[in-house]
Amino acid sequence: MTTTYNWTIVQLDRNLPDNGVVTAHYNVSATDGDFNASTYGTCSFTPDPDSPSYTPYDELTQEQVVGWVQESLGKDTVEASLAGQIEAQQHPTQATGVPW
């Protein structure tokens, strides 16, 4: 099967004086058939209201912030880690229990 990835922004923290986002809380989930993996974390940013690429809080889209997070973390790196977790579920190398 093919693994699908879903990137979402759970919450944003911002500076009130300039409405610049300083932290994005994100979740990434991966699904491959019956197997799932996910990660949650935060990314920090330093907003610059004088930058031509600055976007105020009330004009942001989830896609834009997901792009920031993916660029900051390395999209391929995060997705490879989740794929590895799914691979480990599909092909376990350890088991637990007792023989009696």
C-alpha positions, 0 to 999 in steps of 0.5 A: 500500500501507499503511505498517506501523510496529513500535516495539520496546524493545531495552534499558533502562538503570536505576538499581540503588538504585531500579530506575528506568529512565533510558534506553530504547534503541528501534527503529522500523521501517516497511514498505510492500510491498518498501520498508523504513526504520528508526531506532534511538536512545535516550530519557532519563528521570528516574525519580521513585520518589515519583511515583504513576505510578512503575513499578519496572523489574520491573513494566514492560511493553514497551507502557508503555515504548514509550508513554514513547518515543512521547510523548518523541519524538513518535510522528507525527514519527518515523513521518512521517520513516520514511514520507518515507524510504520515499517517497524509495525509491519515487520516487527523484530521483537516481541514481548510475553512469557512462554507459559 
